[in-house]
């Protein structure tokens, strides 16, 4: 894997974690952008509004978040909560995360089960057009 491909994969995984984190907090209580950026920063995700707000909008467009607008200290603030669909998705994601964490985090890097080897790469021979199959 090239360094560029590795960076893209890491970014994709981080964005997936951020989406799950947003769903988690929006299921617990209403959230808003600046508050969520601060929460994510506490966990090592230093993202700005140019990344966060499109994520919030895409989650809302996808039907997993809903929003309401409220004026706070003279400024408009959009609050987000999970929808029923978002709550169901979060439950499903939690199950998948438990399984993944149980397998990945407890694994010893570079260690294989005794006797395990890498699976050989299968080669498939294709018959030439008009050739008879061997039996």
Secondary structure, 3 states (H helix, E strand, C coil): CCHHHHHHHHHHHHHHHHHHHHHHHHHHCCECHHHHHHHHHHCCCCCCHHHHHHHHHHHHHCCCEEEEEEEECCEEEEEEEECHHHHHHHHHHHHHHHHHHHHHCCCCCCCCCCCCCCCCCCCCCCCCCCCCCCC
